[in-house]
Amino acid sequence: MALPLYQQNQIYRIHELTKITGLSRSSIYDKLNHNSPRYDSAFPRSVPLGPRAVGWLSSEVHAWLDSKARARQSVGKGGIR
């Protein structure tokens, strides 16, 4: 049985990452910046692809998204507004 595409460890570049997460480029880099108030230690780290290129492993991105969905479900039906 074939693995779903997101489990095949594709590399997402920043353009794909913004589409998949719904976050802007600057929000993504804020989540990675230890000095930012929006820093998220759980957000996937980038993988160096070359001297000036990085990407993100699809499995890590989808695991992060899944954790956000689980956190939402644990709040209850009313959610946080």
Long-range contacts (C-beta under 8 A, 24 or more apart in sequence): 5-58, 6-58, 6-59, 6-61, 6-62, 7-58, 7-59, 7-62, 8-58, 9-57, 9-58, 9-59, 10-57, 10-58, 11-47, 11-49, 11-55, 11-56, 11-57, 11-58, 12-55, 12-56, 12-57, 12-58, 12-61, 13-53, 13-54, 13-55, 14-54, 17-56, 17-61, 20-61, 20-65, 21-61, 21-65, 42-67
